[in-house]
Amino acid sequence: MNISKLQTILSMGADKKVLKSLNQIYKIMKEDENFSISNYIKLMLSIIKGEKIVKFEDKYVISPFLPPFLSEAFIQNIKATPSSQNMFTQQIHAKRSAPISMYLCLTQKCPNNCIYCSAKNRDGENELTTQEWIKVINDLQDMKTPIIGLTGGEPMLREDIFDIVRSIDKRSVSTLFTSGINLTLQKAKELKKSGLFSLGISLDSYDKDKHNKNRRSSSSFDYAISALQISRKAGLYTIAQTVILKDEVDEDKLFRLFKFAKENGAHEVKILEPILSGELLNSEDIKGIFYDNSTRRKLIDIQHKANKKKKFPKITTFAYTESEERYGCGAGTQHSYISASGHLYPCDFVPMDFGSVRDESISKLWVEMNKIIGNPKIGCFAQRVNTQVYKKSNGRLPLNKNQSIEICSKNKSQKLPKYYRNLQKNI
C-alpha cells in the first residue's frame, strides 16, 4: 500500500462520519450467522483493493463499481438483496434485488457518429416521456438501485433533463454521461443543484485531431475540454471517460492523457475497452482495436502505477474492475440498461430485449432477466455473444426476448469472480 493511500485511510479512520457509517453497516449485517468482525474487515479490504481513494466533498470515491462511501446510496447497495435476512451471505454470493448500476438511455439523438457507438443499427425508438422516466426512476430506487446513469445518445439534448435529475433522490447517486455539447456553466450548476453527483465527459485523446476522428465531428474535442472545465467549476465530480484502442495502450501516451485530463478539471479518468458492437461488428479493419489478456494486464499495471502518483487524477479501468480478480462482467446482474424506448437490456453493449417498462414494472422485468442470466461472468458478455446477437437479429436490434433467452441460457456462468469467491472462504 502506497503512502498516499495509507494517509487517506488514516484520515478516514479519524472521520466520525466514517465510523458512524461503518457501525451502521455492521448493524445491518450482524444478524447473519456467517458475518463476523474478521469477515467485515475482509469485506472492506476487498472493496479498497487496488483502488485510489478520492475524497470529494463529504464522500469518498473508492470504485466506479460502487456508489461513493458515506452516501445513502452506499447503504442502499448493502441492503439490495432478495431477502432482508442474511444480507452478508447474499452479497458474497452475488444475489441481488437490483443491479448496482442502471443506465438510462434518455435519447438516441447525438451530434456525433462514433466508430464504436453501441447504439448503431437499432430500430427507430419512441422515446419515453418525462413522466415515464420519472416512474422508472422511482421504481429503480424502490428496488434499491444505488447508481443511476443518464446516458444516450446525448442526454443534454433533452429539454427535461433537469426534471429527470431532480427525480432521483439521495437513495441513489446519479451520473450524467455527455460529449459536452449543450453544456454551459449555468446548466452545470443547475444539474448540481438538482442533485447530480458526477459528470462523465467523453475524451478519447489529448490529440484534438485523433479525438475528433474517433467521434467523426470537427467540434467534439472543444466541447469535451470545455465541459471538463465547466463541470469542475460547477462543483461536480468530474470524470474524463475514454475509449482506448489496443494500439494506444502505451504508458507514455496514457500518462500524458492523465496529466492533460487533470489540468482540464478531471477528478478521475475512466478507461473503457472497445466492445464488439455497432460498426465494429462489421468492420474488416479491426487490427489494433480489441484487447487480448496481455493488453488488459498491461493496462492494469499502468493504472496501478499511475494511481501511486499524486500528480494524476484517480485512474479506473474496466480491465481491472471487470476482471476475474475483481467483480467480473455484471451484464444483467450487477449492471443493466434501459433503452430510449424503455426496453431492458443486460447492458449498454448487449442489445437483447427483456421487455418494456411500458408493459411491466422494471422490478419484475429485471428479476426475471437476472434469473435467466445467472451469475456475474468471467470475461465480457458482449464480446462473447454479440456476434450471435447481431446475426440472429438480421440487423434489426434489439434481439427479441425468446432468442435472447436462448443465447443467455447457453452462456451461464457457475464460477463467480474472485472478489466473491475470496469472501466465501472460511464461512
VODRENTI-890366 format. One record per residue: residue number from 1; x, y, z of N, C-alpha, C in turn. Coordinates in steps of 0.1 Angstrom, whole numbers, plus 5000, padded with zeros to 4 digits. Layout:
BEGIN
num/n_east/n_north/n_up/ca_east/ca_north/ca_up/c_east/c_north/c_up
NUM/X/Y/Z/X/Y/Z/X/Y/Z
...
This chain:
BEGIN
num/n_east/n_north/n_up/ca_east/ca_north/ca_up/c_east/c_north/c_up
1/5008/4988/5000/5000/5000/5000/5009/5012/5000
2/5006/5022/4990/5015/5034/4990/5011/5043/5001
3/5020/5053/5003/5019/5062/5014/5007/5071/5013
4/5004/5076/5001/4992/5084/4999/4979/5077/5002
5/4978/5065/4998/4966/5057/5001/4965/5054/5016
6/4976/5051/5022/4976/5049/5037/4972/5062/5044
7/4977/5073/5040/4973/5086/5046/4958/5088/5045
8/4952/5085/5033/4938/5086/5031/4930/5077/5041
9/4934/5065/5042/4927/5055/5051/4928/5060/5065
10/4940/5065/5069/4941/5070/5083/4932/5082/5085
11/4931/5091/5075/4922/5102/5076/4907/5098/5077
12/4904/5087/5070/4890/5082/5071/4888/5076/5085
13/4898/5070/5091/4897/5064/5104/4894/5074/5115
14/4898/5087/5112/4897/5098/5121/4884/5106/5119
15/4876/5102/5108/4864/5108/5104/4852/5102/5112
16/4846/5110/5120/4835/5104/5128/4823/5099/5120
17/4821/5105/5108/4811/5101/5099/4814/5087/5093
18/4827/5085/5091/4831/5071/5086/4828/5061/5096
19/4832/5064/5109/4829/5054/5119/4815/5051/5122
20/4807/5062/5120/4792/5060/5122/4786/5052/5111
21/4791/5054/5098/4786/5046/5087/4791/5031/5088
22/4803/5029/5092/4808/5015/5094/4799/5008/5105
23/4796/5015/5115/4787/5009/5126/4773/5006/5120
24/4768/5015/5112/4755/5013/5106/4755/5000/5097
25/4766/4998/5089/4767/4986/5081/4768/4974/5089
26/4776/4975/5100/4777/4964/5109/4764/4959/5115
27/4755/4969/5119/4742/4966/5124/4733/4959/5114
28/4734/4963/5102/4726/4957/5091/4730/4942/5089
29/4743/4939/5090/4747/4926/5087/4749/4916/5099
30/4749/4922/5111/4754/4914/5122/4744/4902/5125
31/4732/4902/5121/4723/4891/5123/4726/4878/5115
32/4734/4880/5104/4738/4869/5096/4748/4861/5103
33/4745/4848/5104/4754/4839/5111/4768/4837/5105
34/4769/4841/5092/4782/4840/5085/4790/4853/5086
35/4784/4863/5093/4791/4876/5094/4798/4876/5107
36/4810/4882/5107/4819/4884/5119/4827/4896/5116
37/4834/4900/5127/4843/4912/5126/4854/4909/5116
38/4859/4897/5116/4870/4893/5107/4865/4894/5093
39/4853/4889/5090/4847/4889/5077/4844/4903/5072
40/4840/4911/5082/4837/4926/5079/4850/4933/5075
41/4861/4931/5082/4874/4937/5078/4878/4932/5064
42/4876/4919/5062/4880/4913/5049/4871/4919/5038
43/4859/4921/5040/4850/4928/5031/4855/4942/5027
44/4858/4950/5037/4862/4963/5035/4876/4964/5028
45/4885/4955/5031/4898/4955/5025/4896/4950/5010
46/4887/4941/5008/4884/4937/4994/4879/4948/4985
47/4870/4957/4991/4865/4968/4984/4875/4978/4980
48/4885/4981/4988/4895/4991/4985/4907/4985/4978
49/4908/4972/4976/4919/4966/4970/4922/4972/4956
50/4934/4977/4954/4938/4982/4941/4932/4995/4937
51/4925/5002/4946/4919/5014/4943/4925/5026/4949
52/4925/5037/4942/4929/5050/4947/4917/5057/4953
53/4917/5060/4966/4905/5066/4972/4906/5081/4971
54/4895/5087/4966/4895/5102/4965/4884/5108/4973
55/4887/5117/4982/4877/5124/4990/4871/5135/4981
56/4858/5135/4979/4851/5146/4972/4840/5151/4981
57/4841/5164/4984/4832/5170/4994/4832/5161/5007
58/4820/5156/5010/4819/5148/5023/4819/5133/5020
59/4823/5129/5008/4822/5115/5004/4835/5110/5000
60/4837/5097/4999/4849/5090/4995/4846/5082/4982
61/4852/5085/4971/4850/5077/4959/4861/5066/4959
62/4856/5054/4959/4865/5042/4960/4866/5035/4947
63/4855/5032/4941/4855/5024/4929/4843/5028/4920
64/4845/5027/4906/4834/5030/4897/4823/5020/4898
65/4826/5009/4904/4817/4998/4906/4807/5000/4917
66/4810/5009/4926/4802/5011/4938/4799/5026/4940
67/4787/5029/4946/4785/5043/4950/4795/5048/4960
68/4797/5061/4961/4807/5066/4970/4804/5063/4984
69/4814/5061/4992/4812/5058/5006/4808/5071/5014
70/4800/5069/5024/4793/5080/5032/4781/5086/5024
71/4776/5078/5014/4764/5083/5007/4753/5073/5012
72/4741/5078/5011/4729/5069/5014/4729/5058/5004
73/4733/5061/4992/4734/5050/4981/4742/5039/4985
74/4753/5041/4992/4762/5030/4996/4755/5021/5006
75/4747/5026/5015/4739/5018/5024/4728/5011/5016
76/4722/5017/5006/4712/5011/4998/4717/4999/4991
77/4730/5000/4986/4736/4989/4979/4738/4977/4989
78/4741/4979/5001/4743/4968/5011/4729/4961/5013
79/4718/4969/5012/4705/4963/5015/4698/4957/5003
80/4704/4958/4991/4698/4954/4979/4699/4939/4976
81/4693/4931/4985/4693/4917/4984/4679/4912/4984
82/4676/4900/4978/4663/4895/4977/4655/4893/4990
83/4663/4891/5001/4657/4889/5014/4664/4899/5024
84/4656/4903/5034/4662/4912/5044/4670/4904/5055
85/4670/4891/5053/4677/4882/5062/4690/4878/5056
86/4701/4876/5064/4714/4871/5059/4719/4879/5047
87/4719/4892/5049/4724/4901/5038/4738/4898/5034
88/4747/4896/5044/4761/4894/5041/4763/4881/5032
89/4756/4871/5035/4757/4858/5027/4752/4860/5013
90/4741/4868/5012/4736/4870/4998/4745/4879/4990
91/4751/4889/4997/4760/4898/4990/4772/4890/4984
92/4778/4882/4993/4790/4875/4988/4788/4863/4979
93/4775/4860/4976/4771/4851/4966/4765/4858/4954
94/4766/4872/4953/4761/4880/4942/4746/4879/4940
95/4739/4877/4951/4724/4876/4950/4718/4890/4953
96/4711/4896/4943/4707/4909/4944/4692/4911/4940
97/4686/4922/4946/4673/4926/4943/4672/4936/4932
98/4684/4941/4928/4685/4952/4918/4700/4953/4914
99/4702/4958/4902/4716/4960/4898/4723/4970/4907
100/4736/4970/4907/4743/4981/4914/4742/4994/4906
101/4742/4993/4893/4741/5004/4884/4731/5001/4873
102/4722/5011/4870/4713/5010/4859/4715/5023/4851
103/4718/5021/4838/4720/5033/4829/4707/5035/4821
104/4702/5047/4820/4690/5050/4813/4694/5058/4800
105/4691/5053/4789/4693/5060/4776/4682/5069/4774
106/4684/5082/4777/4673/5092/4777/4669/5095/4762
107/4679/5094/4753/4676/5097/4739/4687/5091/4731
108/4683/5087/4718/4694/5082/4709/4699/5094/4700
109/4693/5105/4702/4698/5117/4694/4712/5120/4698
110/4721/5123/4689/4735/5126/4692/4742/5134/4681
111/4750/5144/4684/4757/5151/4674/4769/5144/4668
112/4773/5133/4674/4785/5126/4670/4781/5113/4663
113/4791/5107/4657/4789/5094/4650/4801/5085/4652
114/4803/5082/4665/4815/5075/4670/4816/5061/4663
115/4829/5057/4661/4831/5045/4654/4828/5033/4662
116/4828/5034/4676/4825/5023/4684/4811/5024/4692
117/4803/5033/4686/4790/5035/4693/4782/5022/4693
118/4776/5019/4705/4769/5007/4707/4754/5008/4703
119/4750/5020/4699/4736/5023/4696/4733/5022/4681
120/4743/5018/4673/4741/5017/4659/4731/5005/4656
121/4724/5006/4645/4716/4996/4639/4703/4993/4647
122/4700/5001/4657/4688/4998/4665/4676/5005/4658
123/4664/4998/4659/4652/5003/4653/4649/5017/4658
124/4643/5026/4650/4638/5039/4655/4630/5037/4668
125/4633/5046/4677/4626/5044/4690/4617/5056/4694
126/4606/5053/4700/4597/5062/4705/4601/5065/4720
127/4608/5076/4722/4614/5078/4735/4604/5080/4746
128/4608/5075/4758/4600/5076/4770/4598/5091/4773
129/4586/5094/4778/4583/5108/4782/4590/5111/4796
130/4589/5124/4799/4594/5128/4813/4588/5119/4824
131/4575/5119/4824/4568/5112/4835/4571/5097/4834
132/4572/5091/4822/4576/5077/4822/4590/5074/4828
133/4599/5083/4825/4612/5081/4830/4612/5083/4846
134/4604/5093/4850/4604/5095/4865/4598/5083/4872
135/4588/5077/4866/4582/5064/4872/4592/5053/4872
136/4600/5052/4861/4611/5042/4861/4621/5044/4872
137/4625/5057/4874/4635/5060/4884/4629/5058/4898
138/4617/5061/4900/4611/5058/4913/4611/5043/4916
139/4607/5035/4906/4607/5020/4908/4621/5015/4910
140/4631/5020/4903/4645/5016/4905/4650/5019/4919
141/4646/5031/4924/4650/5034/4938/4643/5026/4948
142/4631/5022/4946/4624/5013/4955/4630/4999/4955
143/4636/4996/4944/4643/4983/4943/4657/4983/4950
144/4661/4996/4954/4674/4998/4960/4685/4998/4950
145/4683/5004/4938/4694/5006/4928/4702/5018/4932
146/4715/5016/4936/4723/5027/4942/4729/5037/4932
147/4731/5032/4919/4737/5041/4909/4728/5042/4897
148/4724/5054/4893/4716/5056/4882/4724/5065/4872
149/4727/5060/4860/4734/5067/4850/4725/5072/4839
150/4727/5085/4835/4719/5091/4825/4727/5092/4812
151/4723/5085/4802/4732/5084/4790/4724/5086/4777
152/4730/5083/4766/4723/5084/4753/4730/5076/4743
153/4730/5081/4731/4729/5094/4726/4735/5105/4735
154/4729/5116/4734/4734/5128/4742/4723/5133/4751
155/4723/5130/4764/4712/5133/4773/4710/5148/4774
156/4720/5156/4772/4719/5171/4773/4710/5177/4762
157/4706/5168/4752/4697/5173/4742/4682/5173/4747
158/4680/5166/4758/4666/5166/4763/4663/5178/4771
159/4652/5185/4768/4649/5198/4775/4644/5195/4789
160/4640/5183/4792/4635/5179/4806/4646/5173/4814
161/4659/5175/4811/4670/5168/4818/4670/5172/4833
162/4667/5185/4836/4668/5189/4850/4656/5182/4858
163/4645/5181/4852/4634/5174/4859/4637/5160/4861
164/4643/5153/4852/4647/5139/4854/4658/5138/4865
165/4668/5146/4865/4678/5146/4875/4672/5148/4889
166/4663/5158/4890/4656/5161/4903/4648/5150/4908
167/4644/5141/4899/4635/5130/4904/4643/5119/4911
168/4656/5120/4911/4665/5110/4917/4669/5115/4931
169/4663/5108/4941/4666/5113/4955/4679/5107/4960
170/4683/5109/4973/4696/5105/4978/4698/5090/4980
171/4687/5082/4978/4689/5068/4978/4699/5063/4967
172/4700/5071/4957/4709/5067/4946/4718/5079/4943
173/4730/5076/4938/4739/5087/4932/4736/5087/4917
174/4737/5098/4911/4734/5099/4896/4746/5105/4889
175/4749/5099/4877/4759/5104/4869/4754/5106/4855
176/4757/5117/4849/4753/5120/4835/4765/5119/4826
177/4763/5112/4815/4774/5110/4805/4771/5118/4793
178/4781/5126/4789/4779/5136/4779/4791/5138/4770
179/4789/5142/4758/4800/5146/4749/4805/5160/4752
180/4797/5167/4759/4800/5181/4763/4791/5191/4755
181/4785/5187/4745/4777/5196/4737/4765/5201/4746
182/4762/5214/4744/4750/5220/4750/4752/5222/4765
183/4764/5221/4770/4767/5223/4784/4773/5237/4786
184/4766/5244/4795/4771/5257/4799/4774/5257/4814
185/4781/5267/4819/4783/5267/4834/4770/5268/4841
186/4760/5276/4836/4747/5278/4842/4740/5264/4843
187/4741/5257/4832/4734/5244/4832/4741/5234/4841
188/4754/5234/4841/4761/5225/4850/4758/5228/4865
189/4757/5241/4868/4753/5245/4882/4739/5240/4885
190/4730/5241/4875/4716/5237/4877/4716/5221/4879
191/4724/5214/4872/4725/5200/4874/4729/5196/4888
192/4740/5203/4892/4745/5202/4906/4734/5205/4916
193/4727/5216/4914/4716/5220/4923/4704/5209/4923
194/4703/5203/4912/4692/5193/4910/4695/5180/4917
195/4708/5178/4921/4712/5166/4928/4722/5157/4921
196/4726/5161/4909/4736/5153/4901/4749/5152/4909
197/4755/5140/4910/4767/5138/4917/4779/5140/4908
198/4779/5134/4896/4790/5134/4887/4787/5136/4873
199/4797/5141/4865/4795/5142/4851/4806/5134/4844
200/4803/5125/4835/4812/5117/4827/4813/5123/4813
201/4825/5128/4810/4827/5135/4797/4836/5127/4788
202/4832/5125/4776/4839/5116/4766/4852/5124/4762
203/4863/5118/4764/4876/5124/4760/4885/5112/4756
204/4887/5110/4743/4895/5099/4738/4910/5101/4737
205/4914/5114/4736/4928/5117/4734/4931/5131/4738
206/4944/5134/4741/4948/5148/4743/4951/5154/4729
207/4950/5146/4719/4953/5150/4705/4939/5153/4699
208/4937/5166/4696/4924/5171/4691/4920/5164/4678
209/4929/5162/4669/4925/5155/4656/4921/5141/4658
210/4928/5134/4667/4925/5120/4670/4911/5118/4676
211/4909/5127/4686/4896/5126/4693/4884/5129/4683
212/4886/5140/4675/4876/5143/4665/4874/5133/4655
213/4884/5126/4651/4883/5115/4641/4875/5103/4647
214/4878/5100/4659/4870/5089/4666/4855/5092/4667
215/4852/5105/4669/4839/5110/4671/4832/5114/4658
216/4840/5115/4647/4835/5120/4634/4828/5134/4636
217/4835/5142/4643/4830/5156/4645/4842/5165/4646
218/4841/5176/4640/4852/5186/4640/4852/5195/4653
219/4841/5194/4660/4840/5203/4672/4839/5195/4685
220/4840/5182/4685/4837/5174/4697/4848/5176/4707
221/4861/5177/4703/4872/5179/4712/4870/5192/4720
222/4866/5203/4714/4865/5216/4720/4853/5215/4730
223/4842/5208/4727/4831/5206/4736/4835/5198/4748
224/4843/5188/4746/4848/5179/4757/4856/5187/4767
225/4866/5195/4762/4875/5202/4771/4867/5213/4779
226/4859/5220/4772/4850/5230/4778/4842/5224/4789
227/4836/5212/4786/4827/5205/4796/4835/5201/4808
228/4847/5196/4807/4855/5192/4818/4857/5204/4827
229/4861/5215/4821/4864/5227/4829/4851/5232/4836
230/4840/5232/4829/4828/5237/4834/4823/5228/4846
231/4824/5215/4844/4819/5205/4854/4827/5208/4867
232/4840/5209/4866/4848/5211/4878/4844/5224/4885
233/4842/5234/4877/4839/5248/4882/4825/5247/4889
234/4816/5239/4884/4803/5238/4889/4802/5230/4902
235/4813/5223/4906/4813/5215/4918/4809/5201/4916
236/4809/5196/4904/4805/5182/4901/4818/5173/4902
237/4816/5161/4906/4827/5151/4905/4829/5149/4890
238/4841/5151/4885/4843/5152/4871/4851/5140/4866
239/4846/5133/4856/4852/5121/4851/4855/5123/4836
240/4867/5121/4832/4871/5120/4818/4869/5105/4814
241/4860/5103/4805/4857/5089/4801/4863/5086/4787
242/4872/5077/4786/4879/5075/4774/4879/5061/4769
243/4877/5059/4756/4878/5045/4750/4892/5045/4744
244/4900/5035/4749/4914/5034/4744/4915/5021/4736
245/4919/5022/4723/4921/5011/4715/4934/5003/4718
246/4935/4991/4714/4946/4982/4718/4960/4989/4715
247/4961/4994/4703/4974/5000/4699/4977/5013/4707
248/4968/5018/4714/4970/5031/4722/4973/5028/4736
249/4974/5015/4740/4977/5012/4754/4992/5013/4756
250/4996/5025/4759/5010/5028/4760/5012/5037/4772
251/5022/5034/4780/5023/5042/4793/5026/5056/4790
252/5035/5060/4782/5038/5074/4779/5026/5082/4774
253/5019/5076/4765/5007/5082/4759/4996/5084/4769
254/4994/5073/4777/4983/5074/4787/4987/5084/4799
255/4999/5084/4803/5003/5093/4813/5001/5108/4809
256/5004/5110/4796/5002/5123/4790/4987/5127/4790
257/4978/5117/4787/4964/5119/4788/4959/5122/4802
258/4964/5114/4812/4961/5116/4826/4964/5130/4830
259/4976/5135/4827/4980/5148/4831/4972/5159/4824
260/4969/5157/4811/4960/5166/4804/4946/5167/4809
261/4941/5155/4813/4927/5155/4819/4926/5162/4832
262/4937/5160/4840/4937/5167/4853/4938/5182/4852
263/4947/5186/4843/4949/5200/4840/4936/5207/4836
264/4927/5199/4830/4914/5205/4825/4902/5202/4834
265/4905/5196/4846/4894/5195/4856/4890/5182/4861
266/4896/5171/4855/4891/5158/4859/4896/5153/4872
267/4886/5148/4880/4890/5141/4893/4894/5127/4890
268/4888/5122/4879/4890/5107/4876/4891/5106/4860
269/4899/5096/4856/4899/5092/4842/4895/5077/4842
270/4884/5075/4835/4879/5061/4834/4882/5056/4820
271/4889/5045/4819/4893/5039/4806/4884/5027/4803
272/4877/5028/4792/4868/5018/4787/4875/5010/4776
273/4872/4997/4775/4877/4989/4765/4868/4989/4753
274/4873/4989/4740/4864/4988/4729/4857/4975/4729
275/4844/4976/4726/4835/4964/4727/4830/4960/4713
276/4829/4947/4711/4824/4942/4698/4809/4946/4696
277/4807/4958/4690/4793/4963/4689/4793/4973/4678
278/4781/4977/4674/4780/4988/4664/4787/4985/4651
279/4794/4995/4646/4801/4993/4633/4813/4983/4634
280/4818/4981/4646/4830/4973/4648/4827/4958/4645
281/4814/4954/4646/4810/4941/4643/4811/4937/4628
282/4810/4948/4620/4811/4945/4605/4824/4950/4599
283/4832/4957/4607/4844/4962/4602/4855/4951/4599
284/4861/4953/4587/4871/4943/4583/4885/4947/4589
285/4886/4960/4592/4899/4965/4598/4898/4967/4613
286/4900/4956/4620/4899/4957/4635/4912/4954/4641
287/4922/4952/4633/4936/4950/4639/4940/4962/4647
288/4944/4960/4659/4949/4971/4668/4937/4977/4676
289/4925/4971/4675/4914/4977/4683/4911/4969/4695
290/4908/4956/4694/4904/4948/4705/4915/4942/4714
291/4913/4942/4727/4923/4938/4737/4924/4923/4737
292/4936/4918/4740/4938/4904/4745/4942/4905/4760
293/4944/4893/4766/4947/4893/4780/4959/4901/4784
294/4970/4900/4775/4982/4907/4778/4980/4922/4777
295/4971/4927/4769/4968/4941/4768/4961/4946/4781
296/4952/4937/4786/4945/4941/4798/4955/4941/4810
297/4964/4932/4810/4973/4932/4821/4982/4944/4821
298/4986/4948/4809/4995/4959/4807/4987/4972/4811
299/4974/4973/4808/4967/4985/4812/4965/4985/4827
300/4962/4974/4833/4961/4973/4848/4973/4978/4855
301/4985/4973/4849/4998/4978/4855/4999/4993/4854
302/4995/4998/4843/4996/5013/4841/4987/5020/4851
303/4975/5015/4852/4965/5021/4862/4971/5021/4876
304/4976/5010/4881/4981/5009/4894/4994/5018/4896
305/5002/5019/4886/5014/5027/4887/5010/5042/4887
306/5000/5046/4879/4995/5060/4878/4988/5064/4891
307/4981/5054/4898/4974/5058/4910/4983/5059/4922
308/4996/5057/4921/5005/5059/4931/5011/5074/4930
309/5008/5080/4919/5013/5094/4917/5003/5105/4920
310/5006/5114/4929/4997/5125/4932/4994/5134/4921
311/5003/5135/4911/5001/5144/4900/4990/5140/4890
312/4985/5128/4892/4974/5123/4883/4961/5122/4890
313/4950/5123/4883/4937/5121/4889/4936/5106/4892
314/4925/5102/4898/4922/5088/4900/4920/5081/4887
315/4926/5069/4885/4925/5062/4873/4918/5049/4875
316/4907/5047/4867/4900/5034/4868/4899/5028/4854
317/4899/5015/4853/4898/5008/4841/4888/4997/4842
318/4880/4994/4831/4872/4982/4831/4880/4970/4831
319/4892/4971/4826/4901/4959/4826/4904/4954/4840
320/4904/4963/4849/4906/4959/4863/4893/4956/4870
321/4883/4965/4869/4871/4964/4877/4863/4952/4872
322/4863/4948/4859/4855/4937/4854/4864/4925/4852
323/4876/4924/4858/4884/4913/4857/4879/4901/4866
324/4884/4889/4863/4881/4878/4872/4886/4881/4886
325/4897/4888/4887/4903/4891/4900/4894/4900/4909
326/4885/4908/4902/4876/4917/4909/4862/4912/4908
327/4853/4920/4901/4839/4918/4901/4834/4910/4889
328/4842/4909/4879/4837/4902/4867/4828/4911/4859
329/4822/4906/4848/4813/4913/4839/4799/4912/4846
330/4793/4923/4848/4780/4923/4855/4768/4925/4847
331/4769/4923/4834/4758/4924/4825/4746/4916/4829
332/4735/4923/4833/4723/4916/4837/4722/4912/4851
333/4733/4915/4858/4734/4910/4872/4738/4922/4882
334/4749/4928/4878/4754/4940/4886/4751/4953/4879
335/4749/4952/4866/4747/4964/4858/4736/4961/4847
336/4728/4970/4844/4718/4969/4833/4715/4982/4827
337/4706/4982/4817/4704/4993/4808/4690/4993/4803
338/4684/5005/4802/4671/5007/4796/4672/5016/4784
339/4667/5011/4773/4669/5019/4760/4659/5031/4760
340/4661/5040/4750/4653/5052/4750/4638/5049/4749
341/4634/5038/4743/4620/5034/4742/4615/5026/4754
342/4624/5023/4764/4620/5016/4776/4623/5001/4776
343/4631/4996/4767/4634/4982/4767/4646/4979/4776
344/4645/4968/4784/4655/4964/4793/4665/4955/4786
345/4678/4959/4787/4689/4951/4781/4698/4947/4793
346/4706/4936/4791/4716/4933/4802/4726/4944/4804
347/4731/4950/4793/4740/4962/4795/4739/4970/4782
348/4746/4981/4782/4746/4991/4771/4750/4984/4758
349/4759/4975/4759/4765/4969/4747/4759/4956/4743
350/4749/4951/4750/4742/4938/4746/4728/4941/4743
351/4725/4943/4730/4711/4947/4726/4701/4935/4726
352/4698/4930/4737/4689/4919/4739/4676/4925/4746
353/4665/4922/4741/4652/4928/4747/4646/4919/4757
354/4646/4923/4770/4639/4915/4780/4626/4922/4785
355/4620/4930/4776/4607/4935/4780/4607/4950/4781
356/4595/4956/4780/4594/4971/4780/4588/4975/4794
357/4594/4986/4799/4589/4992/4811/4575/4999/4809
358/4571/5000/4796/4558/5005/4793/4547/4994/4795
359/4552/4981/4796/4543/4970/4797/4543/4963/4811
360/4555/4963/4817/4557/4957/4830/4566/4966/4839
361/4565/4964/4852/4574/4972/4860/4589/4968/4859
362/4598/4977/4860/4612/4974/4859/4616/4963/4869
363/4610/4964/4881/4614/4954/4891/4611/4940/4887
364/4599/4938/4881/4595/4924/4876/4604/4920/4864
365/4606/4929/4855/4615/4926/4843/4629/4923/4847
366/4635/4931/4856/4649/4929/4860/4651/4916/4867
367/4642/4912/4877/4643/4900/4884/4643/4888/4874
368/4634/4889/4865/4632/4878/4855/4645/4876/4847
369/4650/4888/4842/4663/4887/4834/4674/4882/4842
370/4675/4887/4854/4686/4883/4863/4687/4868/4865
371/4675/4862/4867/4674/4847/4869/4679/4840/4856
372/4676/4845/4845/4680/4839/4832/4695/4840/4830
373/4700/4851/4833/4715/4854/4831/4723/4847/4841
374/4719/4847/4854/4726/4840/4864/4737/4848/4871
375/4749/4843/4872/4760/4849/4880/4767/4860/4871
376/4774/4869/4878/4784/4877/4870/4794/4868/4862
377/4797/4873/4851/4805/4865/4842/4820/4868/4843
378/4828/4858/4840/4843/4859/4839/4845/4862/4824
379/4849/4874/4820/4850/4878/4806/4838/4885/4802
380/4840/4895/4793/4829/4904/4788/4818/4896/4781
381/4806/4898/4786/4794/4891/4780/4792/4895/4765
382/4794/4908/4763/4791/4914/4750/4801/4908/4739
383/4814/4907/4743/4824/4901/4735/4821/4887/4731
384/4815/4880/4741/4812/4866/4739/4800/4863/4730
385/4789/4872/4731/4777/4868/4725/4772/4877/4713
386/4779/4889/4712/4773/4899/4703/4773/4895/4688
387/4783/4886/4684/4783/4881/4670/4770/4873/4668
388/4766/4865/4678/4754/4857/4677/4742/4866/4677
389/4742/4876/4685/4730/4886/4687/4728/4893/4674
390/4738/4898/4668/4737/4906/4655/4733/4897/4644
391/4738/4885/4644/4735/4875/4633/4720/4871/4634
392/4715/4868/4646/4702/4863/4647/4692/4875/4645
393/4696/4887/4647/4687/4898/4646/4685/4903/4632
394/4693/4898/4623/4693/4902/4609/4694/4917/4607
395/4701/4923/4616/4704/4937/4615/4693/4946/4621
396/4683/4940/4627/4673/4948/4634/4673/4945/4649
397/4678/4955/4656/4681/4954/4670/4670/4962/4678
398/4667/4958/4691/4673/4947/4698/4668/4933/4694
399/4675/4923/4698/4671/4909/4695/4659/4906/4704
400/4649/4898/4698/4637/4896/4706/4640/4887/4718
401/4630/4887/4727/4632/4881/4740/4634/4866/4740
402/4627/4859/4732/4629/4844/4731/4643/4840/4726
403/4648/4847/4716/4661/4844/4711/4672/4849/4721
404/4669/4860/4728/4678/4865/4739/4679/4854/4750
405/4668/4849/4754/4668/4839/4765/4676/4827/4761
406/4674/4823/4748/4681/4811/4743/4696/4813/4744
407/4701/4824/4739/4716/4827/4740/4721/4828/4754
408/4713/4835/4763/4717/4836/4777/4718/4822/4784
409/4708/4814/4781/4707/4800/4787/4720/4792/4784
410/4725/4794/4772/4737/4787/4768/4750/4793/4773
411/4749/4805/4779/4761/4812/4783/4761/4816/4798
412/4755/4807/4806/4755/4809/4820/4769/4806/4826
413/4772/4812/4837/4785/4810/4844/4782/4805/4858
414/4788/4794/4862/4787/4789/4875/4797/4794/4884
415/4809/4798/4879/4820/4802/4887/4820/4817/4889
416/4820/4822/4901/4820/4836/4904/4834/4842/4903
417/4835/4855/4901/4848/4862/4901/4854/4861/4915
418/4867/4863/4916/4874/4861/4928/4870/4870/4940
419/4865/4882/4937/4860/4890/4948/4850/4882/4957
420/4841/4876/4950/4831/4868/4957/4836/4855/4963
421/4844/4848/4955/4850/4835/4960/4859/4837/4972
422/4866/4848/4972/4875/4850/4984/4867/4854/4997
423/4856/4861/4995/4848/4864/5007/4840/4852/5012
424/4839/4842/5004/4831/4830/5008/4840/4820/5016
425/4853/4822/5015/4862/4813/5023/4860/4815/5038
426/4861/4804/5044/4860/4803/5059/4846/4807/5065
427/4836/4804/5057/4822/4807/5063/4815/4793/5063
